């Protein structure tokens, strides 16, 4: 056992603008399992986080509902807290970034950045909505990507090619608030110079605090000057006003990660702990962040720069995970696979999902798929058919032949030793967040425990005179093996572990208690700890999720608005687009790009190279020889992977899967589409 550690753990903050869904729960369950494991090892652990409660989306959502933003975030905070508690999350404090504690910490860090010389102001031009008379956040502007030409992309990044850029670079931008064409307007903003921290950031990225694949990705951004970070937003805005300013507010991404420390400062005040002891550089305390892979830039460049500027220690570790898909595709409201946490809890035990996620989660950034049929089969086989079955097969005989008291000796101590010999390996799996490896080892041992009981067949021995002691011994062995595995799995399935504690009359909170078996110990009568997941329960979740879509207040009754139609264009603008039939002569994946395939397109003689965001949806080999439609007169775009000389046309539905457009049979490469 290592020396006692002092650990602060955080999860990324949920946005206080909507309900918690299973995509959120993937991260929060991952965080909670690691937190519970560390506590079970005897370490001092504090799990602190908060609602992300600021920003234009919350301001506009509250306005739409006729509420004050403070009332909206208060309602969402209560709803989030209920969901988290019912899913068994063991956080020590769930606060809000709108709290006074967070405001104090934000202003402290801001002053530290100014004192370090990393802050400057300058006049810039930003998009302004002339109808709503407000500056537009990047995510409230859409237009054509300036890098690859993809349509309907956000104002700060392209989901097709992965490029980041300034909103002013968008082609044909439009406001997502009013639909108006935004105009450029000057404003004074504050900036943080990340370049000030270049060398220390580069050292920290390679310090072991990050997963290797994350460190490698970040290394690409050090190839050029780190961009200054605009941390100002103009009124109207819901957030903290910048000290000394009348109409300028901190950008939500400045105060959001500070929410970790704001929340923890509330714990310190409540528990009488010294906050500064935890925040000082060089302290022996630890700080670990669990995040999604989509917010790596903020947590691994902006956040450590902010901390350094304020003289606060940097994170010990930042651990990114992949996205959640359901049934192999992005969560979809129309298919009922955009599942809210409460919808799940209304039908199924929270430990089912916790176990399934653990069985899938490794230490890397791979996406996790919740295949609902596989989920049902695995939970029924592993949790009910293997683990719980060991206790249910043994407990009755303990009461029948031992009056509820276990035997004084194990009949097979060597088998027990084989189980406990795996203890440190399983502990290392949990420590390294390789939960899938830990679950795999535990379930292999569950198979061995069930084989032991099957071989000895206590139900048959119980029918024979004079074999009561043998039956009691075999079932004592089974109960002890069950207790070992439940101790290991207690961080994963805490509600089931609590029920098992009541049955076993023993605490499972100490991860290292398993080295001493339970002998001569009284247990309670067995009650089913879990039941099988039935098909109709899963179907009710999908049905309820589809019903949630129909009742969402952001679903318009206007069919054109439901389709998300772009603003009208005049015919000459459309006529200028040269659409041609093309044959795909070659297709291959692009190294270093998650979504791109490189296509060579034959136009009946000339060939073009195009990068298309369809990777993962088409096998490149299946595309070769296929006819498709391309925009042939799109200006070439230089990308990190090469020059894209056009665009192939594709459609997408609720699941966001791209469907390449193809002409009718008989079409020839190079034909113009009229």
Buried (B, 14 or more C-beta within 10 A) or exposed (E): EEEEBBBBBBBBBBBBBBBBBBBBBBBBBBBBBBBBBBBBBBBBBBBBBBBBBBBBBBBBBBBEEEBEBBEBBBBBBEBBBBBBEBBBBBBBBBBBBBBEBBBBBBBBBBBBBBEBEBBEEEEBEBBBBEEBEBBBBBBBBBBBBBBBBBEBBBBBBBBBBBBEBBBBBBEEBBBBBBEBBBEEBEBEBBBBBBBBBBEEBBEBBBEEBBBEBBBEBBEEBBEEEBBBBBBBBBBBBBBBBBEEBEEBBBBBBBBBBBBBBBBBBBBBEEEEBEBEEBBBEEEEBBBBBBBBBEBBBBBBBBBBBBBBBBBBBBBBBBBBBBBBBBBEBBBBBEBBBBBBBBBBBEBBBBBBBBBBBBBBBBBBBBBBBBBBEBBBEBBBEBBBBBBBBBBBBBBBBBBBBBEBBBBEEBBBEEBBEEBBEBBEEBBEBBBBBBBBBBBEBBBEBBEEBBEBBEEBEBEEBBEEEEBBEBBBBBBBBBBBBBBBBBBBBBBBBBBBBBBBBEBBEBEBBBBBBBEEBBEEBBBEEBEEBBEEBEEEBBEBBBEBBBEBBEEEEEEEEEEEEEEEEEEEEEEEEEEEEEBBBBBBBBBBEBEEBEBBBBBBBBBEEEBBBBBBBBBEBBEBEEBBEBBBBBBBEBEEBEBBBEEBBBBBBBEEEBBEBBEBBEBEEEBEBBBEBE
